[in-house]
C-alpha cells in the first residue's frame, strides 16, 4: 500500500526553504524528470536511501533496495521542480492517494508563494 514518504516531504520543504527550486511550468516535467540513467547514477553515488528522499510516495511492501518502492518524484536530485510537484499532485489525486496529494499541494503552495515574492 503506497503511503506518504514523510522523509521525502520534509526534504522537499527544506529544499524550498533553502531556495533550491525551479519555478517551471506544468508541462515541463517530461523534460526535467530524471531519466532511468540519472536515477541509476544517483543511486550508485548516494545509495537507495538518498534516492528515496526525492519521491513523495513509498510502498513499504516493496523491497527496500528496489527503485519501484518509490513513486511520485518531485525534483532532479538537486532542486525541487514546480512541474514535478504539480505532476505528483495531480497523479496522486487521480489515484486517490490523499496524503500524497495533500503533501504535494502544500509544496505547490510553498512554490507559488516563492513565485509571488519574486514577482
ZIUR-V345808 format. One record per backbone hydrogen bond with DSSP energy under -1.0 kcal/mol. CO is the residue of the C=O (numbers start at 1). NH is the residue of the N-H. Records with the same first field share a line. If there is no record, write none. Layout:
BEGIN
CO: NH, NH
END
This chain:
BEGIN
3: 58
4: 6
5: 9
6: 10
7: 11
8: 12
9: 13
10: 14
11: 15
12: 16
13: 17
14: 18
15: 20
16: 19
19: 21
20: 80
22: 24, 82
25: 28
28: 31, 32
29: 33
35: 39
36: 40
37: 41
38: 42
39: 43
40: 44
41: 45
42: 46
43: 47
47: 51
48: 52
51: 54
52: 55
54: 74
56: 5
57: 71
58: 3
59: 62
63: 66
66: 69
67: 70
69: 59
71: 57
72: 56
74: 81
79: 76
80: 22
81: 85
82: 86
83: 87
84: 88
85: 89
86: 90
87: 91
88: 92
89: 93
90: 94
91: 95
92: 97
93: 96
96: 98
97: 101
98: 102
99: 103
100: 104
101: 105
102: 106
103: 107
104: 108
105: 109
106: 110
107: 111
108: 112
109: 113
110: 114
111: 115
112: 116
113: 117
114: 118
END
